[in-house]
Amino acid sequence: MSILASLQQQISDRIQADPMFAHVPVFTERIKELQSEINLALGPLNGCTGRSGLVVVVLTPTANASFGEVFGPFFDDIRITVKLLENVTQNQDSLTGTGIPAVAAAEEICGLLHQFMPEGAGSPVLVRKPTITLANDPLNLVYQCHFRTSGGLRNVPPQLALPVCTQQNGLLTMSCATSGAAIFYSLDGSVPLPRNPMAFLYTAPVTSVPGVTLKARAFLAGYLNSEIAVATL
């Protein structure tokens, strides 16, 4: 994985690990059918989390290299932007909205990422000016948070393999091709992370409940977290 893709994924992971975003989808620009996923997360019917109205998108970082004589090259100016979109009417619904204003989420993200030191980066992530900006969108309330860091093309950790979910005889088993990886899974649509109280460490086959969506993710020190595997039971 490239340094920019690695940074993008680690930024996404850090946001998702915060309890505020347990029921707020956090996407990267690299996922397929991004606009469809955004529309689902902002609309009144969100089958992924049960709540809707707010979504976070980590945009693809950009980079500049000022020192041509440095091996790598070394990107001394990597710019990271996190975009928040809020369907205000839906988000304020007491039954199905997240209830988290986009501006509050933007401030939380700045607190999470400022001074964060990603794997493979050459310096901590820092907020930059302008830090939180309001974008022009005719349909939604949109904020953008702006950050910077630096890094080269070396020392980027490998990413864990996607967990494999297999159903048989009413049971679902999970495995990861990377030896020693721990798999966490959730059944409520939230992001499977060790800090998520609704996520569970996989230790034995899971009983299949028809209609429930299982999400699984692998973790191991020295590796980037895997992508999220999704299985409908």
LUMFI-374740 format. One line per 8 residues: number of its first residue (from 1); their letters; for each residue x, y, z of N, C-alpha, C. Coordinates in steps of 0.05 Angstrom, whole numbers. Layout:
% residues N
NUM) A) X:Y:Z:X:Y:Z:X:Y:Z  ...
//
This chain:
% residues 233
1) MSILASLQ) 17:-24:0:0:0:0:18:25:0  10:45:-15:25:70:-16:23:85:10  42:105:14:41:121:38:15:137:40  5:147:17:-19:163:17:-44:146:23  -45:123:11:-67:105:17:-67:95:46  -42:90:56:-39:82:84:-49:104:103  -41:129:98:-50:151:114:-80:154:114  -91:152:90:-120:154:87:-135:133:103
9) QQISDRIQ) -125:108:103:-138:86:117:-134:90:147  -111:98:156:-106:102:185:-122:125:196  -126:146:180:-143:168:189:-172:158:192  -181:143:173:-208:132:174:-211:114:199  -191:97:204:-192:79:227:-193:94:253  -178:115:255:-177:131:280:-204:144:285  -216:155:265:-243:167:268:-263:146:276  -263:123:263:-282:102:269:-279:91:297
17) ADPMFAHV) -255:93:308:-250:82:335:-262:99:357  -270:124:351:-281:142:371:-311:135:375  -320:133:400:-348:126:405:-368:144:392  -361:170:388:-380:187:375:-389:177:347  -371:162:334:-376:154:306:-384:124:305  -393:113:327:-401:84:327:-423:79:307  -441:99:303:-464:95:284:-463:116:262  -439:127:257:-436:146:235:-417:133:214
25) PVFTERIK) -426:127:190:-408:115:170:-384:133:164  -360:121:163:-336:135:156:-324:121:131  -325:135:108:-316:124:83:-290:136:74  -276:122:56:-254:134:41:-262:136:12  -249:153:-2:-256:157:-31:-250:132:-47  -236:113:-36:-228:90:-51:-250:68:-53  -271:70:-37:-291:49:-38:-308:51:-63  -320:29:-71:-336:28:-94:-364:40:-88
33) ELQSEINL) -376:52:-109:-403:64:-107:-405:83:-83  -385:100:-80:-385:119:-57:-410:136:-55  -418:147:-78:-441:165:-77:-466:150:-67  -470:126:-76:-493:110:-67:-492:105:-37  -468:100:-27:-465:95:2:-471:121:18  -462:144:7:-467:170:20:-497:175:20  -510:171:-2:-539:176:-4:-554:158:16  -546:133:19:-558:115:38:-554:125:67
41) ALGPLNGC) -530:134:73:-524:143:100:-538:169:108  -545:185:88:-559:211:93:-589:209:92  -599:187:80:-628:185:75:-642:174:99  -669:172:97:-685:163:120:-684:133:125  -674:118:105:-673:89:109:-644:80:106  -631:75:129:-603:67:129:-601:39:140  -599:20:122:-597:-8:131:-571:-16:144  -551:2:142:-524:-5:152:-522:-1:182
49) TGRSGLVV) -532:21:192:-529:27:221:-555:31:236  -577:33:222:-602:38:235:-607:68:241  -586:85:238:-588:114:241:-576:127:217  -585:151:212:-575:165:188:-575:195:191  -565:208:171:-565:237:172:-537:250:172  -517:234:178:-489:245:179:-470:224:168  -451:233:152:-431:215:141:-404:229:140  -382:214:142:-355:225:141:-341:212:118
57) VVLTPTAN) -327:228:102:-311:218:80:-282:228:82  -263:209:83:-235:217:83:-226:219:54  -220:243:45:-212:247:17:-184:236:13  -178:230:-12:-151:220:-19:-130:242:-15  -109:237:2:-89:258:7:-74:266:-18  -64:291:-17:-46:300:-38:-19:305:-26  2:306:-43:30:309:-32:47:326:-50  65:340:-37:86:356:-51:113:348:-40
65) ASFGEVFG) 134:347:-57:161:341:-49:179:365:-57  190:378:-36:207:401:-41:237:395:-44  244:371:-34:273:365:-33:279:342:-52  287:349:-77:292:329:-97:315:311:-92  334:320:-75:358:304:-70:353:283:-48  330:283:-35:324:264:-13:313:239:-26  324:216:-17:315:190:-28:286:185:-21  271:174:-38:243:166:-31:223:167:-54
73) PFFDDIRI) 214:191:-62:220:218:-51:207:221:-24  215:243:-10:203:249:16:183:272:11  158:266:18:136:285:15:135:303:41  145:327:39:146:344:62:119:358:67  101:357:48:75:371:51:53:352:41  43:335:58:20:318:52:-5:330:64  -25:335:47:-49:349:56:-72:329:57  -86:329:80:-108:310:85:-133:326:90
81) TVKLLENV) -155:319:78:-181:332:82:-202:311:89  -217:318:111:-239:301:119:-265:317:115  -283:304:101:-308:318:93:-331:306:109  -348:324:120:-372:315:135:-397:326:121  -416:308:115:-441:316:102:-464:310:121  -482:330:125:-504:327:143:-531:334:129  -549:315:129:-577:320:121:-590:329:147  -592:356:151:-600:367:176:-627:357:186
89) TQNQDSLT) -647:356:168:-673:347:176:-673:318:186  -661:301:171:-660:273:178:-642:268:203  -620:283:205:-602:279:227:-614:287:254  -633:305:253:-646:314:278:-670:298:286  -677:278:269:-700:260:276:-693:245:302  -710:247:322:-704:235:348:-703:204:347  -716:192:327:-717:162:326:-695:151:308  -691:163:285:-673:151:265:-648:168:259
97) GTGIPAVA) -646:192:268:-623:209:263:-600:203:283  -576:211:275:-554:207:293:-554:227:316  -566:251:312:-567:271:333:-540:285:337  -521:280:320:-494:293:322:-492:314:301  -491:340:309:-488:361:288:-461:358:274  -461:365:249:-436:362:233:-414:379:245  -420:403:254:-399:421:265:-387:409:290  -403:395:307:-392:382:331:-374:359:323
105) AAEEICGL) -383:344:302:-366:322:293:-340:332:281  -341:355:267:-317:366:256:-297:374:278  -307:385:299:-289:392:321:-277:367:334  -293:346:337:-284:321:348:-262:309:331  -265:310:305:-245:300:286:-219:315:289  -221:341:291:-196:357:295:-182:349:320  -197:344:341:-184:335:366:-172:307:364  -185:290:348:-175:263:345:-149:262:328
113) LHQFMPEG) -147:279:308:-125:277:289:-102:295:294  -106:318:308:-84:336:314:-64:322:332  -39:321:323:-17:308:337:-17:277:336  -36:266:319:-36:237:314:-12:229:297  2:208:305:26:199:291:20:173:277  14:173:251:8:149:236:33:132:231  29:106:227:51:88:220:61:97:192  87:99:189:99:105:164:101:135:158
121) AGSPVLVR) 90:152:175:91:180:170:117:192:181  125:214:170:150:227:179:146:247:201  121:255:207:115:274:227:86:271:235  78:282:259:50:279:267:31:294:248  6:286:248:-15:300:234:-21:325:249  -22:348:236:-28:374:248:-51:388:233  -67:403:248:-88:418:234:-74:441:219  -85:449:197:-74:471:182:-96:492:176
129) KPTITLAN) -87:516:168:-106:537:162:-114:535:132  -140:540:126:-162:542:145:-169:514:157  -175:512:182:-178:486:195:-206:473:190  -227:488:195:-254:478:189:-268:498:171  -276:488:147:-289:506:128:-316:495:121  -333:514:112:-361:507:104:-361:506:74  -370:484:63:-371:480:33:-398:488:23  -399:494:-3:-424:501:-16:-437:476:-27
137) DPLNLVYQ) -460:468:-16:-474:445:-25:-504:451:-24  -518:448:-47:-547:456:-48:-565:437:-32  -556:413:-25:-573:394:-12:-567:389:17  -541:390:25:-533:383:52:-515:404:64  -513:403:91:-494:419:105:-467:405:104  -446:418:93:-421:404:89:-398:420:101  -383:407:118:-359:418:130:-335:402:120  -311:416:120:-286:402:113:-266:409:134
145) CHFRTSGG) -251:389:144:-229:393:163:-203:388:148  -183:406:153:-159:405:137:-134:400:155  -117:381:146:-94:373:161:-69:371:143  -46:369:155:-21:364:140:-3:346:156  15:332:141:36:316:153:57:312:133  76:294:138:97:289:118:104:259:119  118:250:99:126:221:99:139:214:73  153:191:73:166:181:49:153:156:40
153) LRNVPPQL) 166:143:20:155:119:9:165:94:22  180:97:45:190:74:58:176:69:85  179:46:96:169:39:123:138:40:125  125:34:103:96:32:104:88:3:112  74:-1:134:68:-28:142:48:-42:122  50:-68:121:31:-83:103:3:-82:115  -17:-88:98:-44:-88:107:-53:-117:111  -69:-122:132:-79:-149:137:-99:-157:115
161) ALPVCTQQ) -99:-183:111:-118:-195:91:-147:-191:101  -165:-189:82:-194:-187:89:-203:-212:102  -217:-211:125:-228:-235:137:-247:-250:118  -246:-276:119:-263:-293:102:-285:-304:120  -310:-300:112:-333:-310:127:-346:-332:112  -350:-355:125:-362:-379:112:-385:-389:128  -408:-393:115:-432:-404:129:-436:-433:122  -442:-448:143:-448:-477:139:-463:-487:163
169) NGLLTMSC) -485:-501:157:-502:-514:178:-510:-494:200  -518:-470:191:-528:-450:210:-507:-436:226  -482:-440:220:-460:-427:234:-442:-412:215  -431:-390:224:-413:-374:208:-386:-374:220  -366:-382:205:-338:-382:214:-323:-360:201  -303:-349:214:-286:-327:204:-257:-335:206  -242:-326:186:-213:-332:186:-198:-309:172  -172:-307:177:-155:-287:164:-130:-301:154
177) ATSGAAIF) -122:-295:130:-99:-308:118:-73:-300:132  -73:-277:147:-50:-269:162:-49:-282:189  -29:-298:194:-27:-313:219:-25:-295:243  -40:-301:264:-39:-286:289:-59:-263:290  -73:-257:269:-91:-234:269:-116:-240:286  -125:-219:301:-149:-221:316:-172:-209:300  -195:-223:300:-218:-214:284:-239:-204:303  -248:-179:299:-271:-169:314:-295:-166:295
185) YSLDGSVP) -319:-172:306:-343:-170:289:-365:-157:304  -384:-145:289:-408:-133:301:-432:-143:286  -455:-142:300:-480:-151:289:-501:-129:287  -494:-105:297:-513:-83:297:-508:-62:276  -489:-68:257:-483:-49:236:-461:-30:243  -452:-29:268:-430:-11:275:-403:-22:266  -383:-5:267:-356:-13:257:-343:-32:277  -333:-55:268:-321:-74:286:-293:-65:294
193) LPRNPMAF) -291:-54:318:-265:-44:329:-262:-54:358  -238:-58:367:-234:-67:395:-247:-48:416  -248:-22:410:-259:-3:429:-289:0:427  -301:-12:408:-330:-11:404:-344:-31:424  -360:-22:443:-373:-40:462:-392:-60:449  -400:-54:424:-418:-72:410:-404:-91:391  -377:-91:392:-361:-110:376:-351:-132:393  -347:-155:381:-339:-179:396:-314:-191:383
201) LYTAPVTS) -296:-202:400:-273:-217:390:-282:-244:381  -275:-251:356:-283:-277:345:-266:-299:358  -279:-318:371:-265:-341:383:-278:-368:375  -302:-367:365:-316:-392:358:-338:-385:337  -347:-405:322:-368:-400:302:-392:-385:313  -404:-368:297:-426:-351:305:-452:-362:294  -472:-364:311:-498:-374:301:-510:-355:281  -519:-365:259:-530:-349:238:-559:-340:245
209) VPGVTLKA) -564:-314:244:-591:-304:248:-600:-291:222  -620:-302:209:-629:-292:183:-635:-262:183  -624:-248:163:-630:-220:160:-610:-201:175  -593:-212:192:-574:-196:206:-548:-192:189  -538:-168:189:-513:-162:174:-489:-163:193  -470:-180:188:-446:-182:204:-423:-167:190  -408:-152:206:-385:-138:196:-361:-149:212  -339:-154:198:-315:-165:210:-290:-151:200
217) RAFLAGYL) -270:-149:218:-245:-135:212:-222:-148:227  -199:-150:214:-176:-163:227:-156:-142:237  -143:-148:260:-124:-130:273:-99:-146:281  -76:-134:279:-51:-146:287:-30:-124:289  -15:-123:311:6:-103:315:26:-105:292  34:-82:281:54:-81:259:41:-82:232  14:-84:231:0:-85:206:-22:-63:206  -29:-54:182:-53:-38:179:-77:-55:182
225) NSEIAVAT) -99:-45:195:-123:-60:198:-133:-68:170  -147:-91:169:-158:-100:144:-182:-83:136  -190:-86:111:-216:-75:103:-238:-89:118  -262:-79:117:-285:-91:132:-299:-111:114  -301:-135:123:-316:-156:109:-345:-155:118  -364:-157:99:-392:-156:106:-406:-181:96  -422:-193:114:-436:-218:107:-465:-216:117  -484:-223:100:-512:-224:108:-519:-252:117
233) L) -527:-255:142:-532:-281:154:-559:-292:145
//
